[in-house]
Amino acid sequence: MTVLILVGVLLLAVGGCVCVVWASRGGPRWVRGVAAVTLAAGELVRASGRSRRGSGSNSDSGTDD
């Protein structure tokens, strides 16, 4: 059951990526809508990763010793 859920999520992610590429090349209106939703979901995931990490634990401090 878990494998089916993961496969479903993977198919949705791949489909969203395909729609983003297709929309950038001038696809139909529904493709542009799906692409907008996909990009918004990606931004939400990125923002949640930033807030979880915290501002004080930046591993890229600028020193490469």
N, C-alpha and C positions, 0 to 999 in steps of 0.2 A: 504494500500500500504506500509506503514512504517513497519507494522508487517511482511509482506512478506520479506522485505529487511533484517530486523533483524533476521528472521528465516534462511534466506540464509547465512548470516554472521555466525550465530551460527553453521549451518551445515558444513560450510567450516572450522571453527575452530575445531570442533569435528573430522572431517575427517583428518585434519592435525595432530591432536594429535594421532589419531589411526595410521597414517602412521609413526610417530616418534617412537611409541612403536614397530610397526611391523618391521621397519628398524633396530632397535636395536637388534632384534632377527634374522636378516639376511634375510630380505624380498627381493623381486625382485628389479631390478635396478630402475624402475619407482617409486617404493615406497621410495627408498633412495633419489631420486630426490625431491619428494614432501616433504619428511621430511627435507631436506636441506633448501628448500624454506620456510617451516614453521618455522624452527629455526632461519633463517635469519630475517624473519618478526618479530618474537618475540624479537630479539635483537634490531631491529629498534624501536619498540614500547618502549622497556625498555630505550633505549638511549634518545628518545624524552621525556620520562617522567623525566629523570634526568636533561636534559637541561631546561625543563620548570620549574622545582622545584628551580633551582638556587643553587649555592654553599654556599651561606650565610645563607640559611634557613633550616639547617639540624636539624630536630626535635629530633634526637637521639644524644644528646650532651654528653651522658655518665654519667649524674647525675640522680639518682633515689631517690629523696627526697620525 
